[in-house]
Amino acid sequence: MGHQGLLHALCWRPPLVCRGYRGLPGAHRHRLGLTLLPTQTPRFREAVWDDGAALYDRRSGDTHLLDRFVLAVLHAAQAAGTDLPGITARLAAEGADTSDPARIESALDQLLAARLL
């Protein structure tokens, strides 16, 4: 066994999801639960407190500190897209202060610069 083969043997783990198993017809695979789909892990992990939040980006590995308003803009942009009227409407529906459009634009610019959107 070569060096690569030994490394592969030490690091090999059995698959957690059995998709595309060809040994059984499709109906039998379904009954046995062998056609499980992998679960999708959310991109962000949040820790929120009274005056701010920490956002861990699983894609980049970066952690961002945000105030509560910027976090609300992020959630609104994820739901409504990055157009300002859609974000403003979403924030208003959630009860956030939308009286200052420049503040919303600034938060959106901050999120885009940090590549969170």
C-alpha positions in Angstrom: 0.0 0.0 0.0 1.5 3.3 -1.1 1.7 6.5 1.0 -1.5 7.9 -0.6 -3.3 4.6 0.0 -2.4 4.5 3.7 -3.5 8.1 4.1 -6.8 7.4 2.4 -7.4 4.3 4.5 -6.7 6.3 7.7 -9.0 9.2 6.7 -11.8 7.3 5.0 -15.2 7.7 6.6 -18.4 5.9 5.5 -20.9 8.3 3.7 -23.7 9.7 5.9 -26.1 9.9 3.0 -26.8 6.9 0.7 -28.0 8.5 -2.5 -27.9 6.7 -5.8 -27.5 3.2 -4.4 -28.0 0.9 -7.3 -28.4 -2.4 -5.5 -32.2 -2.1 -5.0 -35.0 -0.9 -7.2 -36.2 2.7 -6.5 -39.3 1.7 -4.6 -37.3 -0.5 -2.2 -34.7 2.2 -1.7 -37.4 4.6 -0.7 -39.0 2.1 1.8 -35.7 1.5 3.4 -34.9 5.2 3.7 -31.9 5.0 1.5 -32.7 8.1 -0.5 -32.2 10.7 2.2 -31.3 14.2 1.0 -28.5 16.1 2.7 -29.7 18.9 5.0 -28.7 22.5 4.1 -26.7 24.3 6.7 -27.5 28.0 7.0 -24.7 30.4 5.9 -24.8 32.6 9.0 -24.8 31.8 12.7 -26.0 34.7 14.9 -25.5 35.7 18.5 -27.8 38.6 19.4 -27.8 40.7 22.5 -29.5 44.0 23.6 -27.4 46.5 21.6 -25.8 44.4 18.8 -25.1 41.1 17.3 -22.2 38.9 16.1 -22.6 37.1 12.8 -20.4 34.2 11.9 -20.2 33.6 8.1 -19.7 29.9 7.5 -18.8 30.5 3.9 -15.8 32.8 4.5 -15.0 31.9 8.2 -15.3 35.6 9.2 -17.1 37.0 12.2 -18.8 40.4 11.9 -20.1 42.7 14.7 -23.3 44.4 13.7 -25.7 46.7 15.4 -29.3 45.6 15.7 -30.5 47.8 12.8 -27.9 46.5 10.4 -28.9 43.0 11.3 -32.6 43.9 10.6 -31.5 45.3 7.2 -29.6 42.0 6.5 -32.7 39.9 7.3 -34.9 42.2 5.2 -32.5 42.1 2.3 -32.3 38.3 2.5 -36.1 38.1 2.3 -36.8 41.0 -0.2 -33.7 41.4 -2.3 -31.3 44.3 -2.3 -33.6 47.0 -3.7 -34.2 49.8 -1.3 -38.1 50.0 -1.6 -38.4 46.2 -0.9 -36.1 46.5 2.1 -37.9 49.5 3.5 -41.3 47.8 3.1 -40.0 44.7 4.9 -38.4 46.7 7.7 -41.7 48.7 8.1 -43.6 45.4 8.3 -41.3 44.2 11.1 -41.8 47.5 13.0 -38.3 48.9 12.5 -37.7 52.6 12.1 -37.7 53.5 8.4 -37.9 57.3 8.7 -34.2 57.8 7.5 -33.6 56.2 4.1 -29.9 57.3 4.3 -29.5 55.0 7.4 -30.9 52.1 5.5 -28.7 52.8 2.5 -25.7 53.0 4.8 -26.5 49.7 6.4 -27.0 48.1 3.0 -23.6 49.5 1.8 -22.0 48.1 4.9 -23.4 44.7 4.3 -22.4 44.7 0.6 -18.9 45.8 1.5 -18.5 43.0 4.0 -19.9 40.6 1.3 -22.7 39.5 3.5 -25.2 40.0 0.7 
